[in-house]
Amino acid sequence: NAGVMQNPRHLVRRRGQEARLRCSPMKGHSHVYWYRQLPEEGLKFMVYLQKENIIDESGMPKERFSAEFPKEGPSILRIQQVVRGDSAAYFCASSPRGSEAFFGQGTRLTVV
Amino acid sequence: AQSVTQLGSHVSVSEGALVLLRCNYSSSVPPYLFWYVQYPNQGLQLLLKYTSAATLVKGINGFEAEFKKSETSFHLTKPSAHMSDAAEYFCAVRGGAGGTSYGKLTFGQGTILTVHP
């Protein structure tokens, strides 16, 4: 059973471009969480999704950020018109209901 | 609302010495508490978790943590540090059962552990 797969591992975007981060949860996991880790800081919750539903997006910036977890395929975190302050490591975690989350290796986004 | 405070952003110990990483939490519901370890440029690996069973929790790599409700603490310890323990450690609290916060983790700021030969 493969772990949580995130791709790409590293992503470089110019200011104003779009960034798409993908997360394939572990087999059998229907809950996905996205976290952001800014330099020298801990992880901050962004969004919690189940298949085709956003359950809690209280940590998502109001503009430019969106997330989805379609019926088929990976979960996608999308950042439009990236700015330098979006440079961070973005982690996805998945879990079955009622258990601990397993984390992916992260996507390190650099905005130049 | 929940929060986690890790006391000390950097801890340095000698190889073979006791490791003590401090974590205090605040939670309006009985908490589920976790310690994770992160090696450079890697994801987070679960060390151990407290889920309201035994207050002394044993984890991987010789780590353990004790839940003390009266002190709202969940400190991580290891009797003898190894060089391979050098990493960043995060304490986290999870939302209670039910509601939209279930499963969402709130992390502390992290503690970087350095182990000297």
Chai-1 contact restraints between the chains, C-beta under 6 A:
chainA,res_idxA,chainB,res_idxB,connection_type,confidence,min_distance_angstrom,max_distance_angstrom,comment,restraint_id
A,H31,B,G103,contact,1.0,0.0,6.0,A-B,restraint_1
A,G42,B,F107,contact,1.0,0.0,6.0,A-B,restraint_2
A,G42,B,G108,contact,1.0,0.0,6.0,A-B,restraint_3
A,G42,B,Q109,contact,1.0,0.0,6.0,A-B,restraint_4
A,G42,B,G110,contact,1.0,0.0,6.0,A-B,restraint_5
A,L43,B,F107,contact,1.0,0.0,6.0,A-B,restraint_6
A,F45,B,K104,contact,1.0,0.0,6.0,A-B,restraint_7
A,Y48,B,K104,contact,1.0,0.0,6.0,A-B,restraint_8
A,I55,B,T100,contact,1.0,0.0,6.0,A-B,restraint_9
A,D56,B,T100,contact,1.0,0.0,6.0,A-B,restraint_10
A,E100,B,L46,contact,1.0,0.0,6.0,A-B,restraint_11
A,E100,B,K49,contact,1.0,0.0,6.0,A-B,restraint_12
A,F103,B,G43,contact,1.0,0.0,6.0,A-B,restraint_13
A,F103,B,L44,contact,1.0,0.0,6.0,A-B,restraint_14
A,G104,B,G43,contact,1.0,0.0,6.0,A-B,restraint_15
A,Q105,B,G43,contact,1.0,0.0,6.0,A-B,restraint_16
A,G106,B,G43,contact,1.0,0.0,6.0,A-B,restraint_17
